Amino acid sequence: MKIYFKETAFILGAFEYINSQINSNFLLAIIFYSFLYIVCVAFSVPVASYLTLIGGAIFNWLALPVVVISATIGATIIFILSKSILANYFSKKIIKKYKGLEKGFSKNHFYYLLFLRLIPFAPFFIVNILAGIVNMRIISYVFATFIGIIPGTTIYIFTGITFSELFQNSQIPEFNITSSKYFLIILLLSILSLSPIIFDKFLKKKIRG
């Protein structure tokens, strides 16, 4: 029990310290956060979900436009690389494994990419690369990416904000299923994370049928 309280005090103290530092250098913090997000997405570092949660906890709803814009910029960088100097490399590595997705792009680039952004059927960085390999127009790519990632990003930002509110009230989050606020967050995150599996099973059943 004593260990728990020590850990609690440490987490709350660290959160308060980080918040105070950010408030005193708010613009710099936003710029650094945005730059870090762009780099992680551009180099396909799988930490975007965590960064989004942190952004919500620290910057509140301001994190939503920052994350959406930063993610779109980062995704566009790897998209441009995949259709230019890294096209041959990515084609050998990606196309064979994701042949089905490549066929989907051949029907309608914009709406198919929008669908893949709304329902993360494939890893985010894979979709970025595939869109470049199939030579999608950059304007269509940017708009589909920007619009498509807003719903999922909103859920993660909302979750981060909720955690921040708990920390500010000097509470460690306790997931109580009877709490409507927590239940909504858990439900939304669960649907978002399980959507690729659900869609995959639905697609296979439809093909067999």
TORKOL-4160 file (C-alpha; in steps of 0.2 Angstrom, whole numbers, padded with zeros to 4 digits, m for minus):
209
<pt num="1" X="0000" Y="0000" Z="0000"/>
<pt num="2" X="0014" Y="0012" Z="0004"/>
<pt num="3" X="0022" Y="0008" Z="m0012"/>
<pt num="4" X="0006" Y="0012" Z="m0021"/>
<pt num="5" X="0005" Y="0029" Z="m0013"/>
<pt num="6" X="0023" Y="0033" Z="m0017"/>
<pt num="7" X="0020" Y="0029" Z="m0035"/>
<pt num="8" X="0004" Y="0039" Z="m0035"/>
<pt num="9" X="0013" Y="0054" Z="m0028"/>
<pt num="10" X="0027" Y="0052" Z="m0041"/>
<pt num="11" X="0015" Y="0052" Z="m0056"/>
<pt num="12" X="0005" Y="0066" Z="m0050"/>
<pt num="13" X="0021" Y="0076" Z="m0046"/>
<pt num="14" X="0028" Y="0073" Z="m0063"/>
<pt num="15" X="0012" Y="0077" Z="m0072"/>
<pt num="16" X="0011" Y="0094" Z="m0062"/>
<pt num="17" X="0029" Y="0098" Z="m0066"/>
<pt num="18" X="0027" Y="0094" Z="m0085"/>
<pt num="19" X="0012" Y="0105" Z="m0086"/>
<pt num="20" X="0020" Y="0119" Z="m0077"/>
<pt num="21" X="0035" Y="0118" Z="m0089"/>
<pt num="22" X="0024" Y="0118" Z="m0104"/>
<pt num="23" X="0013" Y="0132" Z="m0098"/>
<pt num="24" X="0028" Y="0143" Z="m0096"/>
<pt num="25" X="0034" Y="0138" Z="m0114"/>
<pt num="26" X="0018" Y="0134" Z="m0122"/>
<pt num="27" X="0022" Y="0139" Z="m0140"/>
<pt num="28" X="0039" Y="0130" Z="m0140"/>
<pt num="29" X="0030" Y="0115" Z="m0133"/>
<pt num="30" X="0017" Y="0115" Z="m0147"/>
<pt num="31" X="0031" Y="0117" Z="m0160"/>
<pt num="32" X="0042" Y="0103" Z="m0152"/>
<pt num="33" X="0027" Y="0091" Z="m0150"/>
<pt num="34" X="0022" Y="0094" Z="m0168"/>
<pt num="35" X="0039" Y="0091" Z="m0175"/>
<pt num="36" X="0041" Y="0075" Z="m0165"/>
<pt num="37" X="0024" Y="0069" Z="m0171"/>
<pt num="38" X="0029" Y="0073" Z="m0189"/>
<pt num="39" X="0046" Y="0064" Z="m0188"/>
<pt num="40" X="0038" Y="0048" Z="m0179"/>
<pt num="41" X="0025" Y="0047" Z="m0193"/>
<pt num="42" X="0037" Y="0050" Z="m0207"/>
<pt num="43" X="0049" Y="0037" Z="m0201"/>
<pt num="44" X="0035" Y="0025" Z="m0197"/>
<pt num="45" X="0039" Y="0024" Z="m0178"/>
<pt num="46" X="0024" Y="0015" Z="m0170"/>
<pt num="47" X="0020" Y="0028" Z="m0156"/>
<pt num="48" X="0007" Y="0039" Z="m0164"/>
<pt num="49" X="m0007" Y="0033" Z="m0153"/>
<pt num="50" X="0003" Y="0036" Z="m0137"/>
<pt num="51" X="0008" Y="0053" Z="m0143"/>
<pt num="52" X="m0010" Y="0057" Z="m0147"/>
<pt num="53" X="m0015" Y="0052" Z="m0129"/>
<pt num="54" X="m0001" Y="0063" Z="m0122"/>
<pt num="55" X="m0006" Y="0078" Z="m0133"/>
<pt num="56" X="m0024" Y="0077" Z="m0127"/>
<pt num="57" X="m0018" Y="0076" Z="m0109"/>
<pt num="58" X="m0006" Y="0091" Z="m0111"/>
<pt num="59" X="m0014" Y="0102" Z="m0124"/>
<pt num="60" X="m0033" Y="0098" Z="m0122"/>
<pt num="61" X="m0043" Y="0100" Z="m0138"/>
<pt num="62" X="m0030" Y="0111" Z="m0146"/>
<pt num="63" X="m0021" Y="0094" Z="m0148"/>
<pt num="64" X="m0034" Y="0089" Z="m0161"/>
<pt num="65" X="m0029" Y="0101" Z="m0175"/>
<pt num="66" X="m0011" Y="0099" Z="m0171"/>
<pt num="67" X="m0011" Y="0080" Z="m0172"/>
<pt num="68" X="m0021" Y="0080" Z="m0188"/>
<pt num="69" X="m0010" Y="0092" Z="m0197"/>
<pt num="70" X="0006" Y="0084" Z="m0190"/>
<pt num="71" X="0000" Y="0067" Z="m0194"/>
<pt num="72" X="m0005" Y="0072" Z="m0212"/>
<pt num="73" X="0012" Y="0081" Z="m0215"/>
<pt num="74" X="0022" Y="0065" Z="m0208"/>
<pt num="75" X="0011" Y="0054" Z="m0219"/>
<pt num="76" X="0013" Y="0064" Z="m0234"/>
<pt num="77" X="0032" Y="0064" Z="m0232"/>
<pt num="78" X="0033" Y="0045" Z="m0232"/>
<pt num="79" X="0020" Y="0045" Z="m0246"/>
<pt num="80" X="0031" Y="0056" Z="m0257"/>
<pt num="81" X="0046" Y="0045" Z="m0254"/>
<pt num="82" X="0037" Y="0029" Z="m0258"/>
<pt num="83" X="0032" Y="0035" Z="m0275"/>
<pt num="84" X="0049" Y="0042" Z="m0279"/>
<pt num="85" X="0067" Y="0037" Z="m0272"/>
<pt num="86" X="0061" Y="0023" Z="m0262"/>
<pt num="87" X="0048" Y="0016" Z="m0274"/>
<pt num="88" X="0057" Y="0001" Z="m0279"/>
<pt num="89" X="0062" Y="m0004" Z="m0262"/>
<pt num="90" X="0045" Y="m0003" Z="m0255"/>
<pt num="91" X="0037" Y="m0012" Z="m0270"/>
<pt num="92" X="0048" Y="m0027" Z="m0266"/>
<pt num="93" X="0044" Y="m0027" Z="m0247"/>
<pt num="94" X="0026" Y="m0022" Z="m0247"/>
<pt num="95" X="0016" Y="m0026" Z="m0263"/>
<pt num="96" X="0017" Y="m0045" Z="m0261"/>
<pt num="97" X="0010" Y="m0045" Z="m0243"/>
<pt num="98" X="m0004" Y="m0032" Z="m0246"/>
<pt num="99" X="m0009" Y="m0037" Z="m0264"/>
<pt num="100" X="m0027" Y="m0036" Z="m0259"/>
<pt num="101" X="m0026" Y="m0018" Z="m0253"/>
<pt num="102" X="m0017" Y="m0013" Z="m0269"/>
<pt num="103" X="m0032" Y="m0020" Z="m0279"/>
<pt num="104" X="m0043" Y="m0009" Z="m0269"/>
<pt num="105" X="m0034" Y="0006" Z="m0273"/>
<pt num="106" X="m0036" Y="0003" Z="m0292"/>
<pt num="107" X="m0055" Y="0006" Z="m0290"/>
<pt num="108" X="m0055" Y="0023" Z="m0282"/>
<pt num="109" X="m0040" Y="0030" Z="m0274"/>
<pt num="110" X="m0048" Y="0044" Z="m0264"/>
<pt num="111" X="m0063" Y="0034" Z="m0257"/>
<pt num="112" X="m0053" Y="0019" Z="m0254"/>
<pt num="113" X="m0040" Y="0028" Z="m0244"/>
<pt num="114" X="m0053" Y="0038" Z="m0234"/>
<pt num="115" X="m0061" Y="0021" Z="m0230"/>
<pt num="116" X="m0044" Y="0014" Z="m0224"/>
<pt num="117" X="m0041" Y="0030" Z="m0213"/>
<pt num="118" X="m0058" Y="0029" Z="m0205"/>
<pt num="119" X="m0056" Y="0010" Z="m0202"/>
<pt num="120" X="m0038" Y="0006" Z="m0199"/>
<pt num="121" X="m0039" Y="m0011" Z="m0208"/>
<pt num="122" X="m0020" Y="m0010" Z="m0211"/>
<pt num="123" X="m0006" Y="m0002" Z="m0202"/>
<pt num="124" X="m0005" Y="0017" Z="m0204"/>
<pt num="125" X="0012" Y="0017" Z="m0212"/>
<pt num="126" X="0008" Y="0003" Z="m0224"/>
<pt num="127" X="m0007" Y="0013" Z="m0231"/>
<pt num="128" X="0005" Y="0028" Z="m0233"/>
<pt num="129" X="0017" Y="0018" Z="m0243"/>
<pt num="130" X="0004" Y="0008" Z="m0253"/>
<pt num="131" X="m0004" Y="0025" Z="m0258"/>
<pt num="132" X="0013" Y="0031" Z="m0265"/>
<pt num="133" X="0017" Y="0014" Z="m0274"/>
<pt num="134" X="0000" Y="0015" Z="m0284"/>
<pt num="135" X="0004" Y="0033" Z="m0289"/>
<pt num="136" X="m0011" Y="0041" Z="m0280"/>
<pt num="137" X="m0012" Y="0060" Z="m0283"/>
<pt num="138" X="m0005" Y="0070" Z="m0269"/>
<pt num="139" X="m0020" Y="0082" Z="m0267"/>
<pt num="140" X="m0032" Y="0067" Z="m0266"/>
<pt num="141" X="m0020" Y="0058" Z="m0253"/>
<pt num="142" X="m0018" Y="0074" Z="m0242"/>
<pt num="143" X="m0037" Y="0077" Z="m0241"/>
<pt num="144" X="m0042" Y="0059" Z="m0239"/>
<pt num="145" X="m0029" Y="0057" Z="m0225"/>
<pt num="146" X="m0033" Y="0074" Z="m0216"/>
<pt num="147" X="m0052" Y="0070" Z="m0216"/>
<pt num="148" X="m0051" Y="0051" Z="m0213"/>
<pt num="149" X="m0040" Y="0052" Z="m0197"/>
<pt num="150" X="m0051" Y="0065" Z="m0188"/>
<pt num="151" X="m0063" Y="0053" Z="m0180"/>
<pt num="152" X="m0050" Y="0041" Z="m0173"/>
<pt num="153" X="m0039" Y="0055" Z="m0167"/>
<pt num="154" X="m0054" Y="0063" Z="m0158"/>
<pt num="155" X="m0057" Y="0048" Z="m0148"/>
<pt num="156" X="m0039" Y="0047" Z="m0142"/>
<pt num="157" X="m0038" Y="0066" Z="m0138"/>
<pt num="158" X="m0054" Y="0064" Z="m0128"/>
<pt num="159" X="m0046" Y="0049" Z="m0119"/>
<pt num="160" X="m0031" Y="0060" Z="m0115"/>
<pt num="161" X="m0041" Y="0074" Z="m0109"/>
<pt num="162" X="m0051" Y="0063" Z="m0097"/>
<pt num="163" X="m0035" Y="0056" Z="m0090"/>
<pt num="164" X="m0028" Y="0074" Z="m0088"/>
<pt num="165" X="m0044" Y="0079" Z="m0078"/>
<pt num="166" X="m0041" Y="0065" Z="m0066"/>
<pt num="167" X="m0023" Y="0069" Z="m0063"/>
<pt num="168" X="m0028" Y="0088" Z="m0060"/>
<pt num="169" X="m0040" Y="0082" Z="m0047"/>
<pt num="170" X="m0025" Y="0072" Z="m0039"/>
<pt num="171" X="m0033" Y="0056" Z="m0044"/>
<pt num="172" X="m0025" Y="0040" Z="m0052"/>
<pt num="173" X="m0037" Y="0034" Z="m0065"/>
<pt num="174" X="m0048" Y="0019" Z="m0060"/>
<pt num="175" X="m0058" Y="0010" Z="m0073"/>
<pt num="176" X="m0075" Y="0008" Z="m0066"/>
<pt num="177" X="m0087" Y="0000" Z="m0079"/>
<pt num="178" X="m0102" Y="0008" Z="m0070"/>
<pt num="179" X="m0095" Y="0025" Z="m0073"/>
<pt num="180" X="m0103" Y="0031" Z="m0090"/>
<pt num="181" X="m0089" Y="0042" Z="m0094"/>
<pt num="182" X="m0076" Y="0029" Z="m0092"/>
<pt num="183" X="m0087" Y="0016" Z="m0101"/>
<pt num="184" X="m0089" Y="0027" Z="m0116"/>
<pt num="185" X="m0070" Y="0030" Z="m0118"/>
<pt num="186" X="m0067" Y="0011" Z="m0116"/>
<pt num="187" X="m0081" Y="0007" Z="m0128"/>
<pt num="188" X="m0074" Y="0019" Z="m0141"/>
<pt num="189" X="m0056" Y="0013" Z="m0140"/>
<pt num="190" X="m0062" Y="m0005" Z="m0140"/>
<pt num="191" X="m0072" Y="m0002" Z="m0156"/>
<pt num="192" X="m0057" Y="0007" Z="m0164"/>
<pt num="193" X="m0044" Y="m0006" Z="m0160"/>
<pt num="194" X="m0055" Y="m0021" Z="m0164"/>
<pt num="195" X="m0062" Y="m0014" Z="m0181"/>
<pt num="196" X="m0048" Y="m0021" Z="m0192"/>
<pt num="197" X="m0052" Y="m0039" Z="m0185"/>
<pt num="198" X="m0071" Y="m0037" Z="m0186"/>
<pt num="199" X="m0069" Y="m0030" Z="m0204"/>
<pt num="200" X="m0057" Y="m0044" Z="m0209"/>
<pt num="201" X="m0069" Y="m0058" Z="m0203"/>
<pt num="202" X="m0084" Y="m0049" Z="m0211"/>
<pt num="203" X="m0074" Y="m0048" Z="m0228"/>
<pt num="204" X="m0069" Y="m0066" Z="m0227"/>
<pt num="205" X="m0087" Y="m0072" Z="m0224"/>
<pt num="206" X="m0093" Y="m0061" Z="m0238"/>
<pt num="207" X="m0081" Y="m0068" Z="m0250"/>
<pt num="208" X="m0085" Y="m0086" Z="m0245"/>
<pt num="209" X="m0103" Y="m0083" Z="m0246"/>
